[in-house]
Structures are given as structure tokens and as C-alpha cells.
Amino acid sequence: MRLKALFVIVSLLFVSPPLYGQTLFVSTFNGGQVIRVDATSGSQTVIYEGSFSFLPEGVAVGPDNKVYVCDSIGGQVLRMNQDGSGVETIYRPQLFNDPYGFEGPSFLGADLYLNTRGSGVRHTGVWKIPGVASLAFGRNFPRPVLVLSRS
């Protein structure tokens, strides 16, 4: 019975088509990199590497097939193509009380949701950048809107 169960598991892993996409994007917080992993071959490619102050704290692929990265320490949100080209900053705080310390991006439709870790007068909570995945390269992006505050 055990051998039969093992055969079924191996068959599901190697014969059945994958249930999800073939590409995984990972951020390395201490390494300051965004890595693309090919799930089929296991190959890894660094698609973006920031300066010493770039600490990516989460990656999401939007409905526009772009990669969105939260830079927790640098306090910015980046968007790039899946090969790392076309990098643009879609949000960077301008005022002291703007959201800062971004992490954990996710999408609901074209809206990007982010979590923040604020201190002092900076707000901690969940923020939404509305319609960001529907905007063309080089456009002005809307400012984040606080949707859930943690006092």
C-alpha cells in the first residue's frame, strides 16, 4: 500500500501538469535582491539588485504581469517587467506623515494593497494604491489611501 501511495504522489508531481504558474518571484530581504525562479528547472535569476539601503519586503505579480516590490527601508514601491527591465518607482513618501515601511503587497483587481509599519506620526495599517496595475509606464501614480488603520 505504501509503495502504491508513493507512486501516486510521484506521478502527480512529475506527470501531471502544474496547477499554478511556472515562475516564482522572491525577495531576499538581507540580500537586497528580487529573484525569478523557474519552477520547472529550478534555475534562479537575479532580476533586480538595489543599493545597500534597498530591503525588499515582499513581491507580487499584478494583473498586468508586472512585478511589484515593496522596499521596506527605502520606503518605496517599485514596478518592473518580469525580466527586471523597465524599473519605475510608483510611490515614494514625500512628507513625514506619508506611509512608510512597506511590506506584503497583494492585488485585488488593479488595486495594490500594502501593509506599513509606521512610527511616530507615520501611519501603521493597510493602504491601497487604486488602479495602479491599469496605468501605463511613466504615468503619475495615485497616492496611497489608508483603508485600515492600526492605532
ZADO-1210 file (C-alpha; in nm, 4 decimals, padded with zeros to 6 digits):
<atoms>
<atom x="00.0000" y="00.0000" z="00.0000" code="MET" pos="1"/>
<atom x="00.2822" y="00.2375" z="00.0867" code="ARG" pos="2"/>
<atom x="00.4544" y="00.1791" z="-00.2470" code="LEU" pos="3"/>
<atom x="00.1307" y="00.2474" z="-00.4343" code="LYS" pos="4"/>
<atom x="00.0759" y="00.5757" z="-00.2463" code="ALA" pos="5"/>
<atom x="00.4345" y="00.6826" z="-00.3205" code="LEU" pos="6"/>
<atom x="00.3845" y="00.6056" z="-00.6914" code="PHE" pos="7"/>
<atom x="00.0678" y="00.8194" z="-00.6987" code="VAL" pos="8"/>
<atom x="00.2476" y="01.1137" z="-00.5352" code="ILE" pos="9"/>
<atom x="00.5460" y="01.0862" z="-00.7717" code="VAL" pos="10"/>
<atom x="00.3096" y="01.0643" z="-01.0698" code="SER" pos="11"/>
<atom x="00.1244" y="01.3762" z="-00.9595" code="LEU" pos="12"/>
<atom x="00.4478" y="01.5691" z="-00.9166" code="LEU" pos="13"/>
<atom x="00.6170" y="01.4747" z="-01.2423" code="PHE" pos="14"/>
<atom x="00.3479" y="01.3692" z="-01.4887" code="VAL" pos="15"/>
<atom x="00.0502" y="01.5931" z="-01.4172" code="SER" pos="16"/>
<atom x="00.0593" y="01.9487" z="-01.5488" code="PRO" pos="17"/>
<atom x="00.1417" y="02.2096" z="-01.2831" code="PRO" pos="18"/>
<atom x="-00.1527" y="02.3605" z="-01.1005" code="LEU" pos="19"/>
<atom x="-00.0012" y="02.7100" z="-01.0942" code="TYR" pos="20"/>
<atom x="00.2352" y="02.9258" z="-01.2970" code="GLY" pos="21"/>
<atom x="00.5862" y="02.8221" z="-01.3863" code="GLN" pos="22"/>
<atom x="00.7588" y="03.1289" z="-01.2404" code="THR" pos="23"/>
<atom x="00.8045" y="03.2353" z="-00.8803" code="LEU" pos="24"/>
<atom x="00.9350" y="03.5753" z="-00.7682" code="PHE" pos="25"/>
<atom x="01.1125" y="03.6020" z="-00.4340" code="VAL" pos="26"/>
<atom x="01.2612" y="03.8953" z="-00.2447" code="SER" pos="27"/>
<atom x="01.5715" y="03.8480" z="-00.0327" code="THR" pos="28"/>
<atom x="01.5421" y="04.0983" z="00.2490" code="PHE" pos="29"/>
<atom x="01.9042" y="04.0900" z="00.3659" code="ASN" pos="30"/>
<atom x="02.0429" y="04.0322" z="00.0165" code="GLY" pos="31"/>
<atom x="01.8586" y="04.3281" z="-00.1371" code="GLY" pos="32"/>
<atom x="01.7562" y="04.1280" z="-00.4415" code="GLN" pos="33"/>
<atom x="01.4493" y="04.0214" z="-00.6353" code="VAL" pos="34"/>
<atom x="01.4924" y="03.6733" z="-00.7816" code="ILE" pos="35"/>
<atom x="01.2952" y="03.4942" z="-01.0529" code="ARG" pos="36"/>
<atom x="01.2788" y="03.1165" z="-01.0027" code="VAL" pos="37"/>
<atom x="01.1774" y="02.8852" z="-01.2870" code="ASP" pos="38"/>
<atom x="00.9681" y="02.6202" z="-01.1123" code="ALA" pos="39"/>
<atom x="01.0278" y="02.3682" z="-01.3910" code="THR" pos="40"/>
<atom x="01.4080" y="02.3767" z="-01.3996" code="SER" pos="41"/>
<atom x="01.4816" y="02.5328" z="-01.0609" code="GLY" pos="42"/>
<atom x="01.7048" y="02.7950" z="-01.2228" code="SER" pos="43"/>
<atom x="01.7325" y="03.1276" z="-01.0417" code="GLN" pos="44"/>
<atom x="01.7984" y="03.4693" z="-01.1915" code="THR" pos="45"/>
<atom x="01.8512" y="03.7942" z="-01.0046" code="VAL" pos="46"/>
<atom x="01.6282" y="04.0409" z="-01.1888" code="ILE" pos="47"/>
<atom x="01.6869" y="04.3395" z="-00.9601" code="TYR" pos="48"/>
<atom x="01.9508" y="04.4310" z="-00.7072" code="GLU" pos="49"/>
<atom x="01.9280" y="04.7557" z="-00.5165" code="GLY" pos="50"/>
<atom x="02.1771" y="04.9605" z="-00.3219" code="SER" pos="51"/>
<atom x="02.2742" y="04.8897" z="00.0384" code="PHE" pos="52"/>
<atom x="01.9565" y="05.0640" z="00.1602" code="SER" pos="53"/>
<atom x="01.7225" y="04.8508" z="-00.0577" code="PHE" pos="54"/>
<atom x="01.5469" y="04.5933" z="00.1608" code="LEU" pos="55"/>
<atom x="01.2646" y="04.4252" z="-00.0321" code="PRO" pos="56"/>
<atom x="00.9881" y="04.3022" z="00.1967" code="GLU" pos="57"/>
<atom x="00.7564" y="04.1261" z="-00.0437" code="GLY" pos="58"/>
<atom x="00.6812" y="04.0803" z="-00.4106" code="VAL" pos="59"/>
<atom x="00.3548" y="04.0450" z="-00.6031" code="ALA" pos="60"/>
<atom x="00.2757" y="03.9941" z="-00.9700" code="VAL" pos="61"/>
<atom x="-00.0085" y="04.2192" z="-01.0787" code="GLY" pos="62"/>
<atom x="-00.2853" y="04.1539" z="-01.3300" code="PRO" pos="63"/>
<atom x="-00.0701" y="04.3491" z="-01.5776" code="ASP" pos="64"/>
<atom x="00.2010" y="04.0770" z="-01.5372" code="ASN" pos="65"/>
<atom x="00.4398" y="04.3323" z="-01.3852" code="LYS" pos="66"/>
<atom x="00.6367" y="04.2602" z="-01.0687" code="VAL" pos="67"/>
<atom x="00.5665" y="04.4926" z="-00.7736" code="TYR" pos="68"/>
<atom x="00.8218" y="04.5147" z="-00.4922" code="VAL" pos="69"/>
<atom x="00.7917" y="04.6788" z="-00.1509" code="CYS" pos="70"/>
<atom x="01.1170" y="04.8351" z="-00.0304" code="ASP" pos="71"/>
<atom x="01.0679" y="04.8462" z="00.3449" code="SER" pos="72"/>
<atom x="01.3708" y="05.0515" z="00.4439" code="ILE" pos="73"/>
<atom x="01.3956" y="05.2670" z="00.1323" code="GLY" pos="74"/>
<atom x="01.0254" y="05.3429" z="00.1710" code="GLY" pos="75"/>
<atom x="00.9287" y="05.2946" z="-00.1903" code="GLN" pos="76"/>
<atom x="00.7203" y="05.0699" z="-00.4107" code="VAL" pos="77"/>
<atom x="00.8743" y="04.9582" z="-00.7402" code="LEU" pos="78"/>
<atom x="00.7225" y="04.8143" z="-01.0567" code="ARG" pos="79"/>
<atom x="00.9208" y="04.6276" z="-01.3214" code="MET" pos="80"/>
<atom x="00.8905" y="04.3796" z="-01.6039" code="ASN" pos="81"/>
<atom x="00.9378" y="04.0135" z="-01.5181" code="GLN" pos="82"/>
<atom x="01.2925" y="04.0212" z="-01.6563" code="ASP" pos="83"/>
<atom x="01.3845" y="04.3179" z="-01.4320" code="GLY" pos="84"/>
<atom x="01.3739" y="04.5798" z="-01.7071" code="SER" pos="85"/>
<atom x="01.1607" y="04.8931" z="-01.7035" code="GLY" pos="86"/>
<atom x="01.2007" y="04.9595" z="-01.3301" code="VAL" pos="87"/>
<atom x="01.0000" y="05.2556" z="-01.2054" code="GLU" pos="88"/>
<atom x="00.9125" y="05.3904" z="-00.8632" code="THR" pos="89"/>
<atom x="00.5354" y="05.4044" z="-00.8323" code="ILE" pos="90"/>
<atom x="00.5384" y="05.5527" z="-00.4835" code="TYR" pos="91"/>
<atom x="00.7892" y="05.7191" z="-00.2525" code="ARG" pos="92"/>
<atom x="00.6826" y="05.9180" z="00.0553" code="PRO" pos="93"/>
<atom x="00.7215" y="06.2915" z="00.0222" code="GLN" pos="94"/>
<atom x="00.6018" y="06.4098" z="00.3618" code="LEU" pos="95"/>
<atom x="00.6957" y="06.2835" z="00.7065" code="PHE" pos="96"/>
<atom x="00.3414" y="06.1654" z="00.7784" code="ASN" pos="97"/>
<atom x="00.3120" y="05.9729" z="00.4476" code="ASP" pos="98"/>
<atom x="00.3024" y="05.5928" z="00.4713" code="PRO" pos="99"/>
<atom x="00.6433" y="05.4294" z="00.5115" code="TYR" pos="100"/>
<atom x="00.7889" y="05.0831" z="00.5795" code="GLY" pos="101"/>
<atom x="00.6007" y="04.8950" z="00.3080" code="PHE" pos="102"/>
<atom x="00.5634" y="04.5177" z="00.3058" code="GLU" pos="103"/>
<atom x="00.3434" y="04.2364" z="00.1792" code="GLY" pos="104"/>
<atom x="00.1971" y="04.3630" z="-00.1486" code="PRO" pos="105"/>
<atom x="-00.1121" y="04.1962" z="-00.2912" code="SER" pos="106"/>
<atom x="-00.3684" y="04.2746" z="-00.5561" code="PHE" pos="107"/>
<atom x="-00.7445" y="04.2902" z="-00.5729" code="LEU" pos="108"/>
<atom x="-00.8192" y="04.3676" z="-00.9355" code="GLY" pos="109"/>
<atom x="-00.5961" y="04.6555" z="-01.0457" code="ALA" pos="110"/>
<atom x="-00.5650" y="04.7903" z="-00.6884" code="ASP" pos="111"/>
<atom x="-00.2406" y="04.7277" z="-00.4996" code="LEU" pos="112"/>
<atom x="-00.2673" y="04.6731" z="-00.1232" code="TYR" pos="113"/>
<atom x="00.0275" y="04.7240" z="00.1116" code="LEU" pos="114"/>
<atom x="00.0923" y="04.6908" z="00.4817" code="ASN" pos="115"/>
<atom x="00.3015" y="04.9524" z="00.6620" code="THR" pos="116"/>
<atom x="00.4924" y="04.9699" z="00.9854" code="ARG" pos="117"/>
<atom x="00.4855" y="05.3296" z="01.0974" code="GLY" pos="118"/>
<atom x="00.6496" y="05.5080" z="01.3866" code="SER" pos="119"/>
<atom x="00.5877" y="05.8493" z="01.5359" code="GLY" pos="120"/>
<atom x="00.3294" y="06.0261" z="01.3216" code="VAL" pos="121"/>
<atom x="00.3629" y="05.7714" z="01.0397" code="ARG" pos="122"/>
<atom x="00.0516" y="05.5622" z="00.9989" code="HIS" pos="123"/>
<atom x="00.0541" y="05.1860" z="01.0501" code="THR" pos="124"/>
<atom x="-00.2083" y="04.9908" z="00.8633" code="GLY" pos="125"/>
<atom x="-00.3235" y="04.8719" z="00.5240" code="VAL" pos="126"/>
<atom x="-00.3009" y="05.1062" z="00.2263" code="TRP" pos="127"/>
<atom x="-00.4413" y="05.0876" z="-00.1238" code="LYS" pos="128"/>
<atom x="-00.2929" y="05.2385" z="-00.4388" code="ILE" pos="129"/>
<atom x="-00.6003" y="05.2427" z="-00.6608" code="PRO" pos="130"/>
<atom x="-00.5831" y="05.1217" z="-01.0204" code="GLY" pos="131"/>
<atom x="-00.2045" y="05.1019" z="-01.0300" code="VAL" pos="132"/>
<atom x="-00.1953" y="04.7886" z="-01.2485" code="ALA" pos="133"/>
<atom x="-00.4017" y="04.9615" z="-01.5169" code="SER" pos="134"/>
<atom x="-00.1650" y="05.2578" z="-01.5586" code="LEU" pos="135"/>
<atom x="00.0911" y="05.2734" z="-01.8385" code="ALA" pos="136"/>
<atom x="00.4646" y="05.3098" z="-01.7837" code="PHE" pos="137"/>
<atom x="00.5760" y="05.6581" z="-01.6853" code="GLY" pos="138"/>
<atom x="00.2359" y="05.7802" z="-01.5702" code="ARG" pos="139"/>
<atom x="00.1739" y="05.9668" z="-01.2469" code="ASN" pos="140"/>
<atom x="00.0540" y="05.7166" z="-00.9912" code="PHE" pos="141"/>
<atom x="-00.2154" y="05.7888" z="-00.7336" code="PRO" pos="142"/>
<atom x="-00.1171" y="05.8368" z="-00.3728" code="ARG" pos="143"/>
<atom x="-00.1913" y="05.5534" z="-00.1305" code="PRO" pos="144"/>
<atom x="-00.5189" y="05.5668" z="00.0613" code="VAL" pos="145"/>
<atom x="-00.5407" y="05.4315" z="00.4176" code="LEU" pos="146"/>
<atom x="-00.8110" y="05.1629" z="00.4247" code="VAL" pos="147"/>
<atom x="-00.7420" y="05.0013" z="00.7622" code="LEU" pos="148"/>
<atom x="-00.5695" y="05.1865" z="01.0449" code="SER" pos="149"/>
<atom x="-00.3974" y="05.0252" z="01.3382" code="ARG" pos="150"/>
<atom x="-00.3734" y="05.2722" z="01.6210" code="SER" pos="151"/>
</atoms>
